[in-house]
Amino acid sequence: MSLNSRHNLTAAAVLMVSWGTLLFGSGCASSAVLVRNMPPEWRAQPVSNAQTVALSKLASATIPQDLIAEGDIVTVEITVGLRKEDNASVVLRVKDGAVDPPNIGPVQVVGLTTQEAEGVIRTAAIQQDVYKNPSVTVDLTRPKLNRITVTGAVNTPKTVELRPGNSDLLQAITAAGGLAKEAGTIVEIQHPGYQPGSTAGGRMPAIAENTADGVISASGESVAATPTAAKSIKVDLASLGEQKVSIPTLADGTVIWVEKQDPLPVKVDGLVRHPGHYPIPVGENLTVLDAISLAQGMSSQVADKIFVIRRRPGVAEPQLFQVSYSRAKRVGSENILLQPGDIVAVEQTPATVVLDVLKMATFGIQGRLF
């Protein structure tokens, strides 16, 4: 290689380095905010995985299956002798908490097991002087069932039938096949007659109540969740362990909707081996270094400047944040969480330009020698 050729390559390298210094030392970088100075409202929130939520928190107290509830149909048999005509068998519906056997009168049985109901009916028959020493049998002939529709991110969306005493979120979700892989952590409970209104985004307390006028009121305290107290209730599964809340029981005709997560992908661009759009795995957190790894790493050995371009709902202009690759590998706070829709751009710097020029010069020299 001639001295003149080497001089030309050196001059070109100096020119490119100077150009790179001017280009990358100013411009959009000047408007970037160092990630360590990021305002709290711009920080991405950790993602909760619905699959790791302890669904046992959605269960109400265990209630015996033979517990008598309002609307049940029971068969009451009273035996007082060996002759058939001396005995009685009647089918009764539980109304206003009671059954009304002939000649005995209303007897309160709601909340009792069938065995306990036998005892109170026998006592009432003796007190009314209808029978002296009857044998009473109570059979739960046709239990009242709550029909609850479970939709959204469950494995088998359908209408399930549950006993009133065991109509809770755990039983309903379990009967619908459990949470699907794409399930989020928000479950909305719509009581009969509810008309969907407006909703608000972002992390909420474990239970948020939609009032009749559609305005969301929320608190960390227990909510008396009944169809008359609130038409629609949102339960945040991820917050159940953080706050003391009471999980509502489900009335007949309730509709349950489990949130489905379908987050926007993260775009990785610039000095990476495989630029492109990469989906955020449902229920998992993704950091800047994770995004670089998804793009098969840096394409330049000296690349260090990373811009994260982020948008927020209600804010017209996106915000630019600057991350140092080397610092992110050492300091956890620099390796920030990404949110759906973020753009991660690995930028050219004077150092990457110099390295590119040196590679070009080396390639040119080798080509002339061989």
NUKOL-527323 format. One line per field, with one value per residue (C-alpha): residue in three letters; residue number from 1; y, z, x. Coordinates in nm, 3 decimals, m for minus. Layout:
type = [ALA / ...]
seq = [NUM / ...]
py = [Y / ...]
pz = [Z / ...]
px = [X / ...]
This chain:
type = [MET / SER / LEU / ASN / SER / ARG / HIS / ASN / LEU / THR / ALA / ALA / ALA / VAL / LEU / MET / VAL / SER / TRP / GLY / THR / LEU / LEU / PHE / GLY / SER / GLY / CYS / ALA / SER / SER / ALA / VAL / LEU / VAL / ARG / ASN / MET / PRO / PRO / GLU / TRP / ARG / ALA / GLN / PRO / VAL / SER / ASN / ALA / GLN / THR / VAL / ALA / LEU / SER / LYS / LEU / ALA / SER / ALA / THR / ILE / PRO / GLN / ASP / LEU / ILE / ALA / GLU / GLY / ASP / ILE / VAL / THR / VAL / GLU / ILE / THR / VAL / GLY / LEU / ARG / LYS / GLU / ASP / ASN / ALA / SER / VAL / VAL / LEU / ARG / VAL / LYS / ASP / GLY / ALA / VAL / ASP / PRO / PRO / ASN / ILE / GLY / PRO / VAL / GLN / VAL / VAL / GLY / LEU / THR / THR / GLN / GLU / ALA / GLU / GLY / VAL / ILE / ARG / THR / ALA / ALA / ILE / GLN / GLN / ASP / VAL / TYR / LYS / ASN / PRO / SER / VAL / THR / VAL / ASP / LEU / THR / ARG / PRO / LYS / LEU / ASN / ARG / ILE / THR / VAL / THR / GLY / ALA / VAL / ASN / THR / PRO / LYS / THR / VAL / GLU / LEU / ARG / PRO / GLY / ASN / SER / ASP / LEU / LEU / GLN / ALA / ILE / THR / ALA / ALA / GLY / GLY / LEU / ALA / LYS / GLU / ALA / GLY / THR / ILE / VAL / GLU / ILE / GLN / HIS / PRO / GLY / TYR / GLN / PRO / GLY / SER / THR / ALA / GLY / GLY / ARG / MET / PRO / ALA / ILE / ALA / GLU / ASN / THR / ALA / ASP / GLY / VAL / ILE / SER / ALA / SER / GLY / GLU / SER / VAL / ALA / ALA / THR / PRO / THR / ALA / ALA / LYS / SER / ILE / LYS / VAL / ASP / LEU / ALA / SER / LEU / GLY / GLU / GLN / LYS / VAL / SER / ILE / PRO / THR / LEU / ALA / ASP / GLY / THR / VAL / ILE / TRP / VAL / GLU / LYS / GLN / ASP / PRO / LEU / PRO / VAL / LYS / VAL / ASP / GLY / LEU / VAL / ARG / HIS / PRO / GLY / HIS / TYR / PRO / ILE / PRO / VAL / GLY / GLU / ASN / LEU / THR / VAL / LEU / ASP / ALA / ILE / SER / LEU / ALA / GLN / GLY / MET / SER / SER / GLN / VAL / ALA / ASP / LYS / ILE / PHE / VAL / ILE / ARG / ARG / ARG / PRO / GLY / VAL / ALA / GLU / PRO / GLN / LEU / PHE / GLN / VAL / SER / TYR / SER / ARG / ALA / LYS / ARG / VAL / GLY / SER / GLU / ASN / ILE / LEU / LEU / GLN / PRO / GLY / ASP / ILE / VAL / ALA / VAL / GLU / GLN / THR / PRO / ALA / THR / VAL / VAL / LEU / ASP / VAL / LEU / LYS / MET / ALA / THR / PHE / GLY / ILE / GLN / GLY / ARG / LEU / PHE]
seq = [1 / 2 / 3 / 4 / 5 / 6 / 7 / 8 / 9 / 10 / 11 / 12 / 13 / 14 / 15 / 16 / 17 / 18 / 19 / 20 / 21 / 22 / 23 / 24 / 25 / 26 / 27 / 28 / 29 / 30 / 31 / 32 / 33 / 34 / 35 / 36 / 37 / 38 / 39 / 40 / 41 / 42 / 43 / 44 / 45 / 46 / 47 / 48 / 49 / 50 / 51 / 52 / 53 / 54 / 55 / 56 / 57 / 58 / 59 / 60 / 61 / 62 / 63 / 64 / 65 / 66 / 67 / 68 / 69 / 70 / 71 / 72 / 73 / 74 / 75 / 76 / 77 / 78 / 79 / 80 / 81 / 82 / 83 / 84 / 85 / 86 / 87 / 88 / 89 / 90 / 91 / 92 / 93 / 94 / 95 / 96 / 97 / 98 / 99 / 100 / 101 / 102 / 103 / 104 / 105 / 106 / 107 / 108 / 109 / 110 / 111 / 112 / 113 / 114 / 115 / 116 / 117 / 118 / 119 / 120 / 121 / 122 / 123 / 124 / 125 / 126 / 127 / 128 / 129 / 130 / 131 / 132 / 133 / 134 / 135 / 136 / 137 / 138 / 139 / 140 / 141 / 142 / 143 / 144 / 145 / 146 / 147 / 148 / 149 / 150 / 151 / 152 / 153 / 154 / 155 / 156 / 157 / 158 / 159 / 160 / 161 / 162 / 163 / 164 / 165 / 166 / 167 / 168 / 169 / 170 / 171 / 172 / 173 / 174 / 175 / 176 / 177 / 178 / 179 / 180 / 181 / 182 / 183 / 184 / 185 / 186 / 187 / 188 / 189 / 190 / 191 / 192 / 193 / 194 / 195 / 196 / 197 / 198 / 199 / 200 / 201 / 202 / 203 / 204 / 205 / 206 / 207 / 208 / 209 / 210 / 211 / 212 / 213 / 214 / 215 / 216 / 217 / 218 / 219 / 220 / 221 / 222 / 223 / 224 / 225 / 226 / 227 / 228 / 229 / 230 / 231 / 232 / 233 / 234 / 235 / 236 / 237 / 238 / 239 / 240 / 241 / 242 / 243 / 244 / 245 / 246 / 247 / 248 / 249 / 250 / 251 / 252 / 253 / 254 / 255 / 256 / 257 / 258 / 259 / 260 / 261 / 262 / 263 / 264 / 265 / 266 / 267 / 268 / 269 / 270 / 271 / 272 / 273 / 274 / 275 / 276 / 277 / 278 / 279 / 280 / 281 / 282 / 283 / 284 / 285 / 286 / 287 / 288 / 289 / 290 / 291 / 292 / 293 / 294 / 295 / 296 / 297 / 298 / 299 / 300 / 301 / 302 / 303 / 304 / 305 / 306 / 307 / 308 / 309 / 310 / 311 / 312 / 313 / 314 / 315 / 316 / 317 / 318 / 319 / 320 / 321 / 322 / 323 / 324 / 325 / 326 / 327 / 328 / 329 / 330 / 331 / 332 / 333 / 334 / 335 / 336 / 337 / 338 / 339 / 340 / 341 / 342 / 343 / 344 / 345 / 346 / 347 / 348 / 349 / 350 / 351 / 352 / 353 / 354 / 355 / 356 / 357 / 358 / 359 / 360 / 361 / 362 / 363 / 364 / 365 / 366 / 367 / 368 / 369 / 370]
py = [0.000 / 0.343 / 0.621 / 0.838 / 0.577 / 0.548 / 0.928 / 0.936 / 0.671 / 0.857 / 1.182 / 1.010 / 0.862 / 1.199 / 1.355 / 1.086 / 1.112 / 1.489 / 1.453 / 1.191 / 1.413 / 1.699 / 1.478 / 1.264 / 1.523 / 1.734 / 1.705 / 1.460 / 1.354 / 1.701 / 1.650 / 1.311 / 1.274 / 1.057 / 0.753 / 0.812 / 1.142 / 0.986 / 1.130 / 0.866 / 0.903 / 0.792 / 0.474 / 0.144 / m0.054 / m0.414 / m0.666 / m0.917 / m1.271 / m1.401 / m1.758 / m1.701 / m1.553 / m1.768 / m1.828 / m1.955 / m1.587 / m1.579 / m1.842 / m1.776 / m1.992 / m2.358 / m2.437 / m2.793 / m2.910 / m3.017 / m2.670 / m2.554 / m2.226 / m2.000 / m2.147 / m2.508 / m2.782 / m3.038 / m3.355 / m3.393 / m3.742 / m3.788 / m4.145 / m4.220 / m4.580 / m4.894 / m4.820 / m4.615 / m4.394 / m4.295 / m4.142 / m3.828 / m3.725 / m3.376 / m3.182 / m2.823 / m2.514 / m2.305 / m1.959 / m1.668 / m1.897 / m2.156 / m2.468 / m2.518 / m2.883 / m2.953 / m2.906 / m2.797 / m2.447 / m2.255 / m2.378 / m2.178 / m2.401 / m2.171 / m2.203 / m2.546 / m2.877 / m3.137 / m3.320 / m3.002 / m2.930 / m3.274 / m3.186 / m2.849 / m2.991 / m3.281 / m3.036 / m2.816 / m3.116 / m3.218 / m2.862 / m2.827 / m3.156 / m3.297 / m3.600 / m3.740 / m3.905 / m3.868 / m3.969 / m3.692 / m3.718 / m3.418 / m3.472 / m3.193 / m3.291 / m3.004 / m2.751 / m2.392 / m2.316 / m1.982 / m1.956 / m1.754 / m1.668 / m1.668 / m1.499 / m1.360 / m1.521 / m1.853 / m2.192 / m2.281 / m1.973 / m2.085 / m2.051 / m2.251 / m2.356 / m2.313 / m2.357 / m2.020 / m2.105 / m2.175 / m1.906 / m1.734 / m1.632 / m1.937 / m2.181 / m1.990 / m1.959 / m2.320 / m2.442 / m2.250 / m2.438 / m2.195 / m1.889 / m1.900 / m1.827 / m1.482 / m1.389 / m1.055 / m0.977 / m0.774 / m0.954 / m0.764 / m0.888 / m0.761 / m0.817 / m0.876 / m0.566 / m0.390 / m0.164 / m0.123 / 0.229 / 0.400 / 0.243 / 0.378 / 0.236 / 0.172 / m0.022 / m0.004 / m0.114 / m0.479 / m0.394 / m0.096 / m0.027 / 0.108 / 0.315 / 0.363 / 0.676 / 0.501 / 0.686 / 0.461 / 0.495 / 0.291 / 0.236 / m0.009 / m0.093 / m0.382 / m0.330 / m0.466 / m0.625 / m0.715 / m0.667 / m0.377 / m0.213 / m0.208 / m0.305 / m0.375 / m0.456 / m0.491 / m0.718 / m0.683 / m1.028 / m0.889 / m0.657 / m0.915 / m0.985 / m0.616 / m0.498 / m0.632 / m0.682 / m0.898 / m1.095 / m1.065 / m1.363 / m1.413 / m1.386 / m1.572 / m1.408 / m1.262 / m1.220 / m1.252 / m1.114 / m1.200 / m0.948 / m1.071 / m0.929 / m0.857 / m0.605 / m0.408 / m0.529 / m0.348 / m0.222 / m0.265 / m0.066 / 0.077 / m0.097 / m0.443 / m0.764 / m0.824 / m0.507 / m0.569 / m0.584 / m0.823 / m0.926 / m0.891 / m1.232 / m1.214 / m1.170 / m1.113 / m0.807 / m0.690 / m0.466 / m0.274 / m0.547 / m0.812 / m0.625 / m0.605 / m0.981 / m1.049 / m0.862 / m1.092 / m0.828 / m0.522 / m0.508 / m0.275 / m0.364 / m0.005 / 0.093 / 0.230 / 0.496 / 0.365 / 0.578 / 0.459 / 0.635 / 0.612 / 0.740 / 0.795 / 0.805 / 1.162 / 1.303 / 1.413 / 1.400 / 1.095 / 1.128 / 1.034 / 0.869 / 0.789 / 0.466 / 0.366 / 0.004 / m0.044 / 0.119 / m0.085 / m0.402 / m0.280 / m0.076 / m0.229 / 0.106 / 0.189 / m0.130 / 0.007 / m0.185 / m0.142 / m0.093 / m0.211 / 0.006 / 0.131 / 0.186 / 0.090 / 0.244 / 0.175 / 0.494 / 0.574 / 0.763 / 0.900 / 0.580 / 0.356 / 0.574 / 0.550 / 0.173 / 0.151 / 0.368 / 0.157 / m0.158 / m0.005 / 0.104 / m0.239 / m0.407 / m0.170 / m0.240 / m0.617 / m0.599 / m0.417 / m0.653 / m0.968]
pz = [0.000 / m0.102 / 0.144 / m0.043 / 0.000 / 0.372 / 0.400 / 0.221 / 0.454 / 0.759 / 0.637 / 0.572 / 0.919 / 1.080 / 0.871 / 0.972 / 1.338 / 1.327 / 1.151 / 1.404 / 1.693 / 1.558 / 1.470 / 1.781 / 2.031 / 1.975 / 1.835 / 1.985 / 2.256 / 2.406 / 2.468 / 2.632 / 3.006 / 3.187 / 3.313 / 3.667 / 3.654 / 3.518 / 3.686 / 3.883 / 3.666 / 3.359 / 3.517 / 3.399 / 3.664 / 3.736 / 3.569 / 3.782 / 3.655 / 3.713 / 3.702 / 4.022 / 4.215 / 4.502 / 4.392 / 4.740 / 4.830 / 4.609 / 4.811 / 5.073 / 5.383 / 5.307 / 5.338 / 5.358 / 5.037 / 5.224 / 5.368 / 5.292 / 5.101 / 4.988 / 4.685 / 4.751 / 4.705 / 4.986 / 5.062 / 5.421 / 5.536 / 5.873 / 6.004 / 6.311 / 6.265 / 6.055 / 5.848 / 5.531 / 5.605 / 5.936 / 5.759 / 5.548 / 5.266 / 5.118 / 4.870 / 4.982 / 4.851 / 5.092 / 5.095 / 5.321 / 5.490 / 5.594 / 5.492 / 5.576 / 5.650 / 5.678 / 6.028 / 6.166 / 6.027 / 5.899 / 6.028 / 5.964 / 5.793 / 5.580 / 5.691 / 5.846 / 5.719 / 5.631 / 5.955 / 6.158 / 5.972 / 6.068 / 6.432 / 6.422 / 6.223 / 6.468 / 6.761 / 6.596 / 6.531 / 6.897 / 7.020 / 6.797 / 6.938 / 6.588 / 6.654 / 6.983 / 6.872 / 6.496 / 6.289 / 6.041 / 5.729 / 5.513 / 5.166 / 4.946 / 4.637 / 4.402 / 4.527 / 4.413 / 4.179 / 4.083 / 3.712 / 3.672 / 3.335 / 3.324 / 3.022 / 2.912 / 2.976 / 3.126 / 2.969 / 2.921 / 2.909 / 2.997 / 3.233 / 3.549 / 3.818 / 4.180 / 4.510 / 4.672 / 4.971 / 4.749 / 4.485 / 4.503 / 4.256 / 4.319 / 4.250 / 3.939 / 3.784 / 3.867 / 3.712 / 3.395 / 3.363 / 3.553 / 3.433 / 3.076 / 3.000 / 2.868 / 3.177 / 3.338 / 3.704 / 3.677 / 3.723 / 3.679 / 3.852 / 3.694 / 3.902 / 3.736 / 3.567 / 3.547 / 3.245 / 3.164 / 3.215 / 3.207 / 3.353 / 3.458 / 3.376 / 3.589 / 3.907 / 4.136 / 4.491 / 4.532 / 4.494 / 4.303 / 4.293 / 3.998 / 4.144 / 3.977 / 3.792 / 3.642 / 3.853 / 4.003 / 4.375 / 4.534 / 4.875 / 5.049 / 5.303 / 5.286 / 5.051 / 5.135 / 4.795 / 4.734 / 4.423 / 4.591 / 4.722 / 4.391 / 4.039 / 3.919 / 4.113 / 3.982 / 4.173 / 4.127 / 4.195 / 4.232 / 4.516 / 4.724 / 4.943 / 4.998 / 5.133 / 5.365 / 5.144 / 5.141 / 4.822 / 4.712 / 4.687 / 4.352 / 4.298 / 4.041 / 3.700 / 3.780 / 3.490 / 3.552 / 3.302 / 3.337 / 3.175 / 2.876 / 2.836 / 2.483 / 2.532 / 2.245 / 2.137 / 2.212 / 1.911 / 1.925 / 1.665 / 1.589 / 1.660 / 1.738 / 1.541 / 1.472 / 1.487 / 1.504 / 1.711 / 2.005 / 2.205 / 2.581 / 2.731 / 2.912 / 3.284 / 3.263 / 3.309 / 3.035 / 3.096 / 2.859 / 2.878 / 2.812 / 2.498 / 2.374 / 2.434 / 2.234 / 1.945 / 1.975 / 2.137 / 2.019 / 1.668 / 1.787 / 2.062 / 2.184 / 2.164 / 2.498 / 2.443 / 2.441 / 2.398 / 2.534 / 2.366 / 2.576 / 2.547 / 2.820 / 2.784 / 2.764 / 2.684 / 2.321 / 2.289 / 2.371 / 2.616 / 2.542 / 2.814 / 2.789 / 2.929 / 2.951 / 2.844 / 3.054 / 3.357 / 3.317 / 3.349 / 3.679 / 3.836 / 3.862 / 3.865 / 3.521 / 3.372 / 3.373 / 3.312 / 2.971 / 2.909 / 2.607 / 2.300 / 2.409 / 2.145 / 2.241 / 2.007 / 2.036 / 1.904 / 1.705 / 1.901 / 1.804 / 1.944 / 1.724 / 1.421 / 1.488 / 1.520 / 1.192 / 1.017 / 1.153 / 1.034 / 0.690 / 0.682 / 0.795 / 0.533 / 0.265 / 0.362 / 0.368 / 0.029 / m0.127 / 0.031 / m0.088]
px = [0.000 / 0.144 / 0.214 / m0.036 / m0.314 / m0.246 / m0.256 / m0.592 / m0.739 / m0.609 / m0.758 / m1.091 / m1.088 / m1.021 / m1.299 / m1.549 / m1.456 / m1.499 / m1.834 / m1.943 / m1.845 / m2.053 / m2.350 / m2.372 / m2.252 / m2.563 / m2.916 / m3.165 / m2.921 / m2.946 / m3.319 / m3.276 / m3.322 / m3.073 / m3.260 / m3.142 / m3.335 / m3.654 / m3.968 / m4.163 / m4.474 / m4.274 / m4.142 / m4.287 / m4.475 / m4.375 / m4.603 / m4.791 / m4.836 / m5.186 / m5.054 / m4.858 / m5.151 / m5.269 / m5.628 / m5.709 / m5.746 / m6.055 / m6.236 / m6.497 / m6.532 / m6.597 / m6.966 / m7.109 / m7.273 / m7.588 / m7.644 / m8.000 / m8.030 / m8.311 / m8.491 / m8.389 / m8.647 / m8.641 / m8.832 / m8.950 / m9.053 / m9.220 / m9.252 / m9.464 / m9.571 / m9.553 / m9.860 / m9.812 / m10.109 / m9.951 / m9.651 / m9.617 / m9.383 / m9.399 / m9.187 / m9.136 / m8.960 / m8.756 / m8.911 / m8.828 / m8.579 / m8.838 / m9.029 / m9.398 / m9.481 / m9.859 / m10.004 / m9.666 / m9.627 / m9.323 / m8.989 / m8.670 / m8.413 / m8.189 / m7.829 / m7.889 / m7.761 / m8.023 / m7.947 / m7.993 / m8.319 / m8.449 / m8.399 / m8.577 / m8.872 / m8.907 / m8.899 / m9.163 / m9.389 / m9.374 / m9.427 / m9.734 / m9.861 / m9.894 / m9.676 / m9.548 / m9.224 / m9.179 / m8.879 / m8.796 / m8.582 / m8.490 / m8.345 / m8.206 / m8.405 / m8.321 / m8.070 / m8.097 / m7.807 / m7.661 / m7.591 / m7.271 / m7.117 / m6.737 / m6.579 / m6.244 / m5.907 / m6.016 / m5.951 / m6.320 / m6.545 / m6.897 / m7.191 / m7.132 / m7.377 / m7.276 / m7.454 / m7.532 / m7.316 / m7.015 / m7.059 / m6.723 / m6.453 / m6.237 / m6.520 / m6.634 / m6.286 / m6.203 / m6.530 / m6.435 / m6.107 / m5.887 / m5.698 / m5.563 / m5.196 / m5.283 / m5.486 / m5.422 / m5.476 / m5.798 / m6.130 / m6.456 / m6.769 / m7.090 / m7.399 / m7.739 / m7.876 / m7.538 / m7.484 / m7.111 / m6.982 / m6.647 / m6.335 / m5.998 / m5.658 / m5.352 / m5.297 / m5.597 / m5.672 / m5.760 / m6.129 / m6.265 / m6.636 / m6.832 / m7.113 / m7.449 / m7.336 / m7.035 / m6.778 / m6.513 / m6.457 / m6.183 / m6.032 / m5.809 / m6.076 / m6.316 / m6.608 / m6.952 / m6.994 / m7.356 / m7.570 / m7.749 / m7.433 / m7.247 / m7.341 / m6.988 / m6.674 / m6.319 / m6.083 / m5.707 / m5.566 / m5.214 / m5.321 / m5.504 / m5.204 / m5.132 / m5.467 / m5.733 / m6.035 / m6.344 / m6.406 / m6.768 / m6.997 / m7.167 / m7.540 / m7.748 / m7.693 / m7.353 / m7.108 / m6.733 / m6.484 / m6.113 / m5.881 / m5.681 / m5.332 / m5.214 / m4.932 / m4.780 / m4.435 / m4.112 / m3.914 / m3.535 / m3.340 / m2.998 / m2.670 / m2.806 / m2.758 / m3.127 / m3.341 / m3.715 / m4.032 / m4.027 / m4.337 / m4.334 / m4.415 / m4.748 / m4.707 / m4.329 / m4.110 / m3.873 / m3.571 / m3.344 / m3.078 / m3.344 / m3.449 / m3.087 / m3.054 / m3.371 / m3.207 / m2.904 / m2.683 / m2.494 / m2.351 / m2.074 / m1.829 / m1.807 / m2.175 / m2.293 / m2.560 / m2.918 / m3.227 / m3.562 / m3.853 / m4.168 / m4.523 / m4.779 / m5.158 / m5.281 / m4.936 / m4.897 / m4.519 / m4.306 / m4.019 / m3.660 / m3.450 / m3.080 / m2.939 / m2.574 / m2.524 / m2.212 / m2.373 / m2.693 / m2.484 / m2.342 / m2.622 / m2.967 / m3.148 / m3.002 / m3.145 / m3.499 / m3.819 / m3.973 / m4.342 / m4.543 / m4.480 / m4.136 / m3.867 / m3.512 / m3.252 / m2.881 / m2.721 / m2.408 / m2.143 / m1.801 / m1.650 / m1.865 / m1.787 / m1.413 / m1.438 / m1.628 / m1.367 / m1.083 / m1.257 / m1.300 / m0.936 / m0.817 / m1.034 / m0.896 / m0.537 / m0.591 / m0.760 / m0.465 / m0.211 / m0.385]
